[in-house]
């Protein structure tokens, strides 16, 4: 790949994830402190991501496949997104904020697929070329968290600045998109069926019992995942952890490290126990959060954050690879779309609603929360999913082929 193209794609990845990391981590704290939102309202806000992950990516994907160049769609969506984020940071009414974020997620979530489309189309060997470029996305998320931690916006009640920072980055990415490599629609084979076009053929994967178990476990595990995304930052800030967003950025550092170590674990564990370790890490993480709160210690909280590499990579990344191998060449894209819809769409939606309800049910009259009761819920859910999964899932004798990642 040409060095100039590699740099452009790397900057695209950095900005794409910097934008989300700049406001998504601390939005729960912003809502509670600045808009006096309830736990249910925080859950509804995170549910906006799920709504944005269901229909808009499909519609934008059809446009990119058939009518409009991907880099042009990326430009337009990030201009719209930048405007919505800027306005969201200026509102003081939850209802107005929610509408803005809902429309923002409908604009942002399709761009996740577009950046991959743009990147993959420039690569002759994606297995080797994509990871060194995608890692800049993780770096963008980390940098955003470090900036928020360094500026102490959380402690000083200045979290509206996070939306302004994200909006500016969105405008910059929209401008960069004008100079990204041309990614026009590909000509479609006339023999492709309507079912393939809509991605419905990927549903045949669910006829495989083990894949069905994995699929349902993925949906269920996104329920405790929603607790983490929605309320870890408010939890840290409520109990007085300094630079909460900066500490949470350590999770992405862990994610990067375990991503590099995954091939070694695959050789020794195989797919079933990789997925199982990922689930177990969620159980342990929430147990550590509960213990740290009851004991008044910070180290269990930090260890819980550092488990993110195992929590995310061992289950979700392994699941993507497992899906890729199960689907075969003809249905790879549709299968990935199906698992994304199930997790970030259905699973996160259910989790966001439940998390908001549990947090509200454990609110105290003085404005604080009984976190020891809150964190036990996602820990138990993850534990039950783990037990059922390990009992029912059969991976077979053949390990995952990492070259098809």
C-alpha positions as CSV (number, residue, x, y, z in Angstrom):
1,X,0.0,0.0,0.0
2,X,1.2,3.5,-0.8
3,X,2.5,5.3,2.3
4,X,0.3,8.3,1.7
5,X,-2.8,6.2,1.6
6,X,-1.7,4.3,4.7
7,X,-1.3,7.6,6.6
8,X,-4.7,8.9,5.5
9,X,-6.4,5.7,6.5
10,X,-4.6,5.7,9.9
11,X,-5.7,9.3,10.6
12,X,-9.3,8.4,9.5
13,X,-9.3,5.5,12.1
14,X,-7.8,7.8,14.8
15,X,-10.4,10.5,14.3
16,X,-13.3,8.0,14.0
17,X,-12.8,6.5,17.4
18,X,-11.5,9.7,19.0
19,X,-14.9,11.3,18.2
20,X,-16.8,8.6,20.1
21,X,-14.3,8.3,22.9
22,X,-14.4,12.1,23.5
23,X,-18.0,12.1,24.7
24,X,-19.3,8.5,25.0
25,X,-17.4,7.5,28.1
26,X,-18.4,10.5,30.2
27,X,-22.0,11.0,28.9
28,X,-23.5,9.3,31.9
29,X,-21.8,11.6,34.3
30,X,-22.8,14.6,32.1
31,X,-26.4,13.6,32.2
32,X,-26.5,13.0,35.9
33,X,-24.5,16.1,36.9
34,X,-25.5,18.6,34.2
35,X,-29.0,17.6,33.3
36,X,-30.0,15.9,36.6
37,X,-31.0,12.8,34.6
38,X,-32.2,9.6,36.2
39,X,-30.6,6.2,35.7
40,X,-33.5,5.3,33.3
41,X,-32.7,8.3,31.2
42,X,-29.1,7.5,31.1
43,X,-30.0,4.0,29.9
44,X,-32.3,5.4,27.2
45,X,-29.4,7.6,26.0
46,X,-27.2,4.6,25.6
47,X,-30.1,2.7,23.9
48,X,-29.8,5.4,21.1
49,X,-26.7,3.6,20.0
50,X,-28.7,0.4,19.6
51,X,-31.3,2.2,17.6
52,X,-28.6,3.7,15.4
53,X,-27.1,0.2,14.9
54,X,-30.3,-1.4,13.5
55,X,-31.7,0.3,10.4
56,X,-29.4,3.2,9.4
57,X,-26.3,1.1,8.7
58,X,-28.3,-1.1,6.4
59,X,-29.7,1.8,4.4
60,X,-26.4,3.6,4.2
61,X,-24.8,0.3,3.2
62,X,-27.2,0.0,0.3
63,X,-26.3,3.5,-0.8
64,X,-22.6,2.8,-0.6
65,X,-23.0,-0.5,-2.4
66,X,-25.1,0.8,-5.3
67,X,-25.2,4.6,-5.7
68,X,-22.8,6.8,-3.8
69,X,-19.0,6.6,-3.1
70,X,-18.3,5.6,0.5
71,X,-15.9,8.5,1.2
72,X,-18.6,11.0,0.1
73,X,-21.2,9.5,2.5
74,X,-18.6,9.5,5.2
75,X,-18.1,13.3,4.7
76,X,-21.8,14.1,4.7
77,X,-22.5,12.0,7.8
78,X,-19.7,13.5,9.8
79,X,-20.8,17.0,8.9
80,X,-24.3,16.2,10.2
81,X,-22.8,14.5,13.2
82,X,-20.6,17.4,14.1
83,X,-23.5,19.8,14.1
84,X,-25.6,17.5,16.2
85,X,-22.8,17.0,18.8
86,X,-22.2,20.7,19.1
87,X,-25.9,21.3,19.7
88,X,-26.0,18.4,22.2
89,X,-23.2,20.0,24.3
90,X,-25.2,23.2,24.5
91,X,-28.5,21.9,25.6
92,X,-29.7,21.9,29.3
93,X,-32.9,19.9,28.8
94,X,-32.8,16.1,28.7
95,X,-35.6,15.7,26.1
96,X,-33.7,18.0,23.6
97,X,-30.4,16.2,24.3
98,X,-31.9,12.8,23.7
99,X,-33.4,13.7,20.4
100,X,-30.0,15.2,19.3
101,X,-28.1,12.1,20.4
102,X,-30.6,9.7,18.8
103,X,-30.2,11.4,15.4
104,X,-26.5,11.6,16.0
105,X,-26.2,7.9,16.5
106,X,-28.2,7.3,13.3
107,X,-25.6,9.3,11.5
108,X,-22.5,7.9,13.3
109,X,-23.2,4.2,13.4
110,X,-23.2,3.7,9.6
111,X,-19.8,5.4,9.5
112,X,-18.3,2.4,11.3
113,X,-19.0,0.2,8.3
114,X,-18.0,2.9,5.8
115,X,-14.5,3.4,7.3
116,X,-13.9,-0.4,7.0
117,X,-15.2,-0.4,3.4
118,X,-12.8,2.5,2.5
119,X,-9.9,0.8,4.2
120,X,-10.4,-2.7,2.9
121,X,-10.8,-1.5,-0.7
122,X,-7.3,-0.1,-0.7
123,X,-5.7,-3.4,0.6
124,X,-4.4,-6.3,-1.3
125,X,-3.7,-8.3,1.9
126,X,-6.2,-7.1,4.5
127,X,-5.1,-9.8,7.1
128,X,-1.7,-8.1,7.4
129,X,-2.5,-4.5,6.4
130,X,-5.6,-3.8,8.4
131,X,-4.5,-4.4,12.0
132,X,-1.7,-1.8,11.9
133,X,-4.2,0.8,10.6
134,X,-7.1,-0.2,12.9
135,X,-4.9,0.1,16.0
136,X,-4.9,3.9,15.4
137,X,-8.6,3.8,16.2
138,X,-7.8,2.4,19.7
139,X,-5.2,5.1,20.1
140,X,-7.7,7.8,19.2
141,X,-10.1,6.5,22.0
142,X,-7.2,6.5,24.5
143,X,-6.0,10.0,23.6
144,X,-9.6,11.3,24.0
145,X,-9.8,9.8,27.5
146,X,-6.4,11.1,28.5
147,X,-7.4,14.7,27.4
148,X,-10.5,14.6,29.5
149,X,-8.6,13.2,32.5
150,X,-5.8,15.9,32.1
151,X,-8.2,18.8,31.8
152,X,-10.3,17.5,34.8
153,X,-13.6,18.4,33.0
154,X,-15.4,15.8,35.0
155,X,-14.4,17.3,38.3
156,X,-15.0,20.9,37.2
157,X,-18.4,20.4,35.7
158,X,-17.2,21.2,32.2
159,X,-18.3,18.1,30.4
160,X,-20.1,20.1,27.7
161,X,-16.6,20.7,26.3
162,X,-16.4,17.0,25.5
163,X,-19.2,17.3,22.9
164,X,-17.5,20.4,21.4
165,X,-14.2,18.6,21.2
166,X,-15.9,15.6,19.5
167,X,-17.8,17.9,17.1
168,X,-14.6,19.6,16.0
169,X,-13.0,16.2,15.4
170,X,-16.0,15.2,13.4
171,X,-15.7,18.3,11.1
172,X,-12.0,17.5,10.6
173,X,-12.8,13.9,9.6
174,X,-15.4,15.2,7.2
175,X,-12.8,17.4,5.6
176,X,-10.3,14.6,5.5
177,X,-12.9,12.4,3.8
178,X,-12.7,14.6,0.7
179,X,-9.1,13.5,0.3
180,X,-9.5,9.8,1.1
181,X,-9.1,7.3,-1.7
182,X,-12.0,7.0,-4.1
183,X,-14.3,4.2,-3.0
184,X,-17.1,4.0,-5.6
185,X,-20.0,1.5,-5.6
186,X,-19.1,-1.9,-6.9
187,X,-21.1,-3.3,-9.8
188,X,-23.5,-6.0,-8.5
189,X,-23.8,-9.4,-9.9
190,X,-27.2,-9.7,-11.4
191,X,-27.4,-13.3,-10.1
192,X,-27.3,-12.1,-6.5
193,X,-30.7,-12.9,-4.8
194,X,-32.8,-10.4,-2.9
195,X,-32.1,-12.5,0.3
196,X,-28.3,-12.0,-0.2
197,X,-28.8,-8.3,-0.9
198,X,-30.7,-7.9,2.4
199,X,-28.2,-10.1,4.3
200,X,-30.9,-12.6,5.1
201,X,-28.9,-15.6,3.9
202,X,-26.7,-15.2,7.0
203,X,-29.6,-16.5,9.1
204,X,-28.8,-20.0,7.9
205,X,-25.9,-20.0,10.3
206,X,-28.4,-20.2,13.1
207,X,-29.3,-23.8,12.0
208,X,-26.0,-24.8,13.5
209,X,-26.7,-25.6,17.2
210,X,-23.3,-24.4,18.5
211,X,-23.5,-21.2,16.5
212,X,-27.0,-20.6,17.8
213,X,-25.7,-21.0,21.3
214,X,-22.9,-18.5,20.6
215,X,-25.4,-16.1,19.0
216,X,-27.8,-16.1,21.9
217,X,-24.9,-15.9,24.4
218,X,-23.6,-12.8,22.5
219,X,-27.0,-11.1,22.8
220,X,-27.2,-12.0,26.5
221,X,-23.6,-10.9,27.3
222,X,-24.3,-7.4,25.9
223,X,-26.7,-6.9,28.8
224,X,-23.8,-6.7,31.4
225,X,-21.7,-4.9,28.7
226,X,-24.4,-2.1,28.8
227,X,-23.9,-1.7,32.5
228,X,-20.2,-1.0,31.9
229,X,-20.6,1.6,29.2
230,X,-23.5,3.3,30.8
231,X,-22.5,3.6,34.5
232,X,-18.8,3.0,35.0
233,X,-17.9,6.7,34.6
234,X,-20.8,7.9,36.9
235,X,-19.7,5.3,39.4
236,X,-16.1,6.4,39.4
237,X,-17.0,10.1,39.7
238,X,-19.6,9.5,42.4
239,X,-17.1,7.7,44.7
240,X,-14.4,10.4,44.0
241,X,-12.0,8.7,41.6
242,X,-9.8,11.4,40.1
243,X,-9.3,11.5,36.3
244,X,-12.0,8.8,35.8
245,X,-12.0,9.0,32.0
246,X,-8.2,8.8,32.0
247,X,-8.3,5.6,34.1
248,X,-10.9,4.1,31.9
249,X,-8.7,4.7,28.9
250,X,-6.4,2.0,30.4
251,X,-9.1,-0.4,29.2
252,X,-8.2,0.4,25.6
253,X,-4.5,0.0,26.3
254,X,-5.3,-3.5,27.7
255,X,-7.5,-4.2,24.6
256,X,-4.5,-3.4,22.4
257,X,-2.2,-5.6,24.4
258,X,-4.4,-8.6,24.5
259,X,-5.2,-8.2,20.8
260,X,-1.5,-8.8,20.1
261,X,-1.5,-11.8,22.5
262,X,-4.6,-13.5,21.1
263,X,-2.8,-15.8,18.6
264,X,-0.8,-17.3,21.5
265,X,-4.0,-18.0,23.5
266,X,-5.8,-19.4,20.5
267,X,-3.1,-22.1,20.1
268,X,-3.5,-23.2,23.7
269,X,-7.2,-22.7,24.3
270,X,-9.2,-22.9,21.1
271,X,-12.5,-21.0,20.4
272,X,-14.7,-22.5,23.2
273,X,-12.3,-21.6,26.1
274,X,-11.4,-18.2,24.5
275,X,-15.0,-17.3,24.6
276,X,-15.4,-18.7,28.0
277,X,-12.5,-16.7,29.4
278,X,-14.0,-13.6,27.9
279,X,-17.3,-14.3,29.8
280,X,-15.5,-15.1,33.0
281,X,-13.6,-11.8,32.8
282,X,-17.0,-9.9,32.9
283,X,-18.0,-11.8,36.0
284,X,-14.7,-11.0,37.7
285,X,-14.7,-7.4,36.6
286,X,-18.0,-6.6,38.2
287,X,-17.1,-8.5,41.3
288,X,-14.0,-6.3,41.6
289,X,-16.1,-3.2,41.2
290,X,-18.3,-4.3,44.0
291,X,-15.3,-5.3,46.2
292,X,-13.5,-2.0,45.5
293,X,-16.6,0.0,46.5
294,X,-17.2,-2.0,49.7
295,X,-13.6,-2.0,50.7
296,X,-12.9,1.6,49.7
297,X,-9.9,0.5,47.7
298,X,-9.0,1.9,44.2
299,X,-6.8,-1.0,43.0
300,X,-9.7,-3.4,42.4
301,X,-11.4,-0.8,40.2
302,X,-8.2,-0.3,38.2
303,X,-7.8,-4.1,37.8
304,X,-11.4,-4.3,36.7
305,X,-10.7,-1.7,34.0
306,X,-7.5,-3.5,32.9
307,X,-9.6,-6.7,32.3
308,X,-11.2,-5.0,29.3
309,X,-8.7,-6.6,27.0
310,X,-9.9,-10.1,28.0
311,X,-13.6,-9.0,28.3
312,X,-13.7,-7.5,24.8
313,X,-11.0,-9.3,22.8
314,X,-11.6,-12.8,24.0
315,X,-15.3,-12.7,23.5
316,X,-16.3,-10.1,20.9
317,X,-13.2,-10.3,18.7
318,X,-13.0,-14.1,19.0
319,X,-16.7,-14.1,18.1
320,X,-16.2,-12.0,15.0
321,X,-13.4,-14.4,13.9
322,X,-15.6,-17.5,14.7
323,X,-18.5,-16.0,12.7
324,X,-16.1,-15.2,9.8
325,X,-15.0,-18.8,9.6
326,X,-18.5,-20.3,10.0
327,X,-20.0,-18.1,7.3
328,X,-17.6,-18.8,4.5
329,X,-16.6,-16.4,1.7
330,X,-20.1,-15.9,0.3
331,X,-21.8,-14.7,3.5
332,X,-19.0,-13.1,5.5
333,X,-20.3,-9.5,5.3
334,X,-23.9,-10.5,5.9
335,X,-22.9,-12.7,8.9
336,X,-20.9,-9.9,10.5
337,X,-23.8,-7.6,10.0
338,X,-26.1,-10.1,11.7
339,X,-23.9,-10.5,14.8
340,X,-23.4,-6.7,15.0
341,X,-27.2,-6.2,14.9
342,X,-27.7,-8.9,17.6
343,X,-25.1,-7.4,20.0
344,X,-25.0,-3.7,19.6
345,X,-28.6,-3.6,18.4
346,X,-30.7,-6.0,20.4
347,X,-28.4,-7.0,23.3
348,X,-27.2,-3.5,24.1
349,X,-30.8,-2.2,23.9
350,X,-32.0,-4.7,26.5
351,X,-29.0,-4.0,28.6
352,X,-29.4,-0.3,28.5
353,X,-33.0,-0.5,29.7
354,X,-32.2,-3.0,32.5
355,X,-29.1,-1.0,33.7
356,X,-31.2,2.2,34.0
357,X,-33.9,0.4,35.9
358,X,-31.4,-1.2,38.3
359,X,-29.5,2.0,39.0
360,X,-32.8,3.9,39.7
361,X,-33.9,1.1,42.0
362,X,-30.7,1.5,44.0
363,X,-30.7,5.3,44.3
364,X,-30.6,6.8,47.7
365,X,-32.4,9.9,49.0
366,X,-29.2,11.9,49.2
367,X,-28.5,11.5,45.5
368,X,-26.0,8.6,45.8
369,X,-26.4,4.9,44.8
370,X,-26.0,1.5,46.4
371,X,-23.3,0.3,44.0
372,X,-22.7,-2.9,45.8
373,X,-26.3,-4.0,44.8
374,X,-25.9,-2.6,41.3
375,X,-22.7,-4.4,40.3
376,X,-23.9,-7.8,41.5
377,X,-26.6,-7.8,38.8
378,X,-24.4,-7.8,35.7
379,X,-21.9,-10.1,37.4
380,X,-24.7,-12.7,38.0
381,X,-26.0,-12.4,34.4
382,X,-22.5,-12.9,32.9
383,X,-22.0,-15.9,35.3
384,X,-25.3,-17.5,34.2
385,X,-24.4,-17.0,30.5
386,X,-21.0,-18.5,31.1
387,X,-22.4,-21.7,32.7
388,X,-25.1,-22.2,30.0
389,X,-22.6,-21.5,27.2
390,X,-19.9,-23.9,28.5
391,X,-22.4,-26.7,28.9
392,X,-24.1,-26.3,25.4
393,X,-21.4,-25.0,23.1
394,X,-19.4,-27.5,21.0
395,X,-16.6,-26.0,19.0
396,X,-15.3,-29.2,17.4
397,X,-11.7,-30.3,17.2
398,X,-10.6,-27.7,14.7
399,X,-9.3,-24.4,16.0
400,X,-10.1,-21.0,14.5
401,X,-8.0,-20.0,11.4
402,X,-6.6,-16.6,12.3
403,X,-5.6,-15.9,8.8
404,X,-9.2,-15.2,7.9
405,X,-9.6,-12.5,10.6
